[in-house]
Amino acid sequence: MKKKTAEQIKQSAAELKIVLGCFPTLKALALAIGEDYTVLQAWFKNGVPTHYCPTLEKLSKGKARCENLDPTTEWGVLRNSPI
């Protein structure tokens, strides 16, 4: 796992705010993904873990993108791979 830079964490937090805008509260978003809201609070400081990105993109109806939630992952490779 690559360590995220300060700029990548800032980008991730900005994108997470987009997802949060789709919910009335941070707790509501946390409930939707089955996490405690304190875990999500930590994401603003540490970045969003890769495995949550597709779910967050889906919950935001595509307003937030995996590429911005976790810029350390090569999402283009995954998006272009056959199922």
Secondary structure, 3 states (H helix, E strand, C coil): CCCCCHHHHHHHHHHHHHHHCCCCCHHHHHHHHCCCHHHHHHHHHHCCCHHHHHHHHHHCCCCCCHHHHCCCCCHHHHHCCCC
